[in-house]
Amino acid sequence: MAASSKLDLNGVNSTITGLSGNGTVDTTLTNATPTLTINNSSDATFAGVITNSSGVLSIVKTGVGALTLTNVGGYTGSTIL
């Protein structure tokens, strides 16, 4: 994900096949509780921001690859590894 990119879940559960780079992951729909499932098949590092401008965002990591999150203190919700 490029630095200027933003993935807005807009309150919708989503599954992606890996997350790396340093953009922004967000949810902006009020009162939503989306889950972002990240399926890593290889090791990756995400140095971007994971936040929830509105609602509660949860992260689930699946797959055999490791996922290193280096800058993600901005969301409320569960993190399941």
Beta strands, then each sheet from edge to edge (+ up, - down):
strand 1: 6-8
strand 2: 14-16
strand 3: 24-26
strand 4: 35-39
strand 5: 44-46
strand 6: 49-50
strand 7: 58-62
strand 8: 67-69
strand 9: 79-80
sheet 1: 1+ 3+ 6+
sheet 2: 2+ 4+ 7+ 9+
sheet 3: 5+ 8+
end
